[in-house]
Amino acid sequence: MTQETITPGSTPDWRSVGAVLFDLDGVLTPTAEVHMVAWGEMFNAFLATVDDEGADTSEYTDADYFAHVDGKPRYDGVRDFLASRGIELPEGSADDDADEVTVRGLGNRKNLAFNEVLERDGVEPYPGSVLLLDHLAEIGVPLAVVSSSANAPAVLAAAGIADRFGVVVDGKVAATDGLPGKPAPDTYLAGAERLGVPSSQAVVVEDAVSGVRAGAAGDFAEVIGVDRGVGLETLRENGATLVCSDLAELVPGGPA
Ligand SMILES: O=P(O)(O)OC[C@H]1O[C@@H](O)[C@H](O)[C@@H](O)[C@@H]1O
């Protein structure tokens, strides 16, 4: 795979693509921002309670999100961030109540905050992403969503785009089927397989470092990185073969 940046007039040849596998949060909907706020509130409240000289309890920032949490399954994000600060908690169980101080308890706490915002504010898809979905539907390319989030079906429904995808591999599907989360390629490979398309003919579209790594670890035709804050260079360095700032740039004849 070679690396390119979208330039005016150079869009992928979508008619030769077997399928497109989209990440959701930050690619189709601006919900990465909702996740970021919910994680920040939860982690900073938690860090304020940590009394351990060996732990780094300085403020959790967006840089922590991009480095340790973005794109990963919920509890992997908690575990990886805590490890970066020298903090280890018991795992807990998936149905821990959100008050318990465990990896799962903290993840559940954040999930309550995320769902509160989703219910209160709703969500609109990125207009540029809808333009690309429209184009791909018009030329008949099979589409899947491959998201680490267990909330993906609720977000797709709230954004009014659920019916555009033949397959959704979300955090719950991955847990049920025992699929390792991003940065492992397994959820993307499962998306292609469920659409009945060889992965080598499928394109991955991602905004997170863990996600472009997942794409690069599979044998996909292309890994497109969309920069929503991670940075074009970082996306490239981690395996994106093509980078852009908005999916409208990938629509033939669209804004470049
Ligand atoms: O907690 P959820 O909704 O299952 O989501 C897990 C992760 O899903 C990813 O899609 C998001 O990029 C992350 O921010 C989020 O933490």
The ligand as an SDF file (V2000), in Angstrom:
LIG
                    3D

 16 16  0  0  0  0  0  0  0  0999 V2000
  -18.2170    3.0290   25.9070 O   0  0  0  0  0  0  0  0  0  0  0  0
  -18.6490    2.6940   24.5340 P   0  0  0  0  0  0  0  0  0  0  0  0
  -19.8150    3.5230   24.0430 O   0  0  0  0  0  0  0  0  0  0  0  0
  -18.8950    1.2310   24.3520 O   0  0  0  0  0  0  0  0  0  0  0  0
  -17.4960    3.1290   23.5430 O   0  0  0  0  0  0  0  0  0  0  0  0
  -16.1670    2.6560   23.5830 C   0  0  0  0  0  0  0  0  0  0  0  0
  -15.3090    3.5250   22.6760 C   0  0  0  0  0  0  0  0  0  0  0  0
  -15.8960    3.5500   21.3750 O   0  0  0  0  0  0  0  0  0  0  0  0
  -15.1530    4.2360   20.3860 C   0  0  0  0  0  0  0  0  0  0  0  0
  -15.8780    4.2220   19.1900 O   0  0  0  0  0  0  0  0  0  0  0  0
  -14.8860    5.6700   20.7880 C   0  0  0  0  0  0  0  0  0  0  0  0
  -13.9720    6.2210   19.8920 O   0  0  0  0  0  0  0  0  0  0  0  0
  -14.3060    5.7380   22.2080 C   0  0  0  0  0  0  0  0  0  0  0  0
  -14.2550    7.0730   22.6300 O   0  0  0  0  0  0  0  0  0  0  0  0
  -15.1510    4.9540   23.1720 C   0  0  0  0  0  0  0  0  0  0  0  0
  -14.5460    4.9970   24.4290 O   0  0  0  0  0  0  0  0  0  0  0  0
  1  2  2  0
  2  3  1  0
  2  4  1  0
  2  5  1  0
  5  6  1  0
  6  7  1  0
  7  8  1  0
  7 15  1  0
  8  9  1  0
  9 10  1  0
  9 11  1  0
 11 12  1  0
 11 13  1  0
 13 14  1  0
 13 15  1  0
 15 16  1  0
M  END
$$$$
